Amino acid sequence: MFYLLLGALMFSKIEGWDFLDGVFYADFTLLTVGIGGEFVPITHTGRSLLFPYAIGGLVVIGLVIGSIRSLILEHGKKKMSARFTEIKREKVLASYNDSTRTIKLGWFSKMEFKKGLSEFQKREQEFRIMRKIQEMSERNRRYTSLAISTTAALLLWFLGALVFRFSERPQGWTYFGAMYFAYTSLLTIGYGDLVPQSNAGKAFFVFWSLLAVPTLTILISNMGD
């Protein structure tokens, strides 16, 4: 945020923009959206400062994404995995049938407790059951994480488009056009054929695009899992 606002102040002074326009420019530059429009450096000083500012911004964004992955995702995975394992273990214990000496591991999966086993064989059997519980819990955790992050990304897209639709009404944006703009911006394509011009649209774009970075980072990580 400090790097973004510092760049906004610097470019707004050099190019003669309002500070909000400078923030708007710095934001779509650092996030590599590059929608351009009327806010592009035209002075030699502004273009020269863009060289170090843009590459420094890529490093900063890379550090932010790395922090999101290591601090948030890894920590969240451990907590979710432990919680899912505990829930699954309680369900398995509750499904024990004393008459048939079986437990239900899933919809179509059961395991039988054999009689006359030695202490070592009992421990081995319990270990295998717990291992199966952990495997099933991890699979459920992965699909749940993917569903949550996909839902978050879709909400960011559809609700963001709704806000852009109303903020850019003077330009005659339709909801489909706003969806098109939100999609190309969300994926950092940035064709530049549609650009927010209202103060509300620019301010929301900065807030919205900064949310897009961690959301898409988490989604891509969960898709990889």
Secondary structure, 3 states (H helix, E strand, C coil): CHHHHHHHHHHHHHHCCCHHHHHHHHHHHHCCCCCCCCCCCCCHHHHHHHHHHHHHHHHHHHHHHHHHHHHHHHHHHHHHHHHHHHHHHHHHHHCCECCCCEEECCCCCEEECCCCCCHHHHHHHHHHHHHHHHHHHHHHHHHHHHHHHHHHHHHHHHHHHHHHHHHCHHHCCCHHHHHHHHHHHHCCCCCCCCCCCCHHHHHHHHHHHHHHHHHHHHHHHHHHC
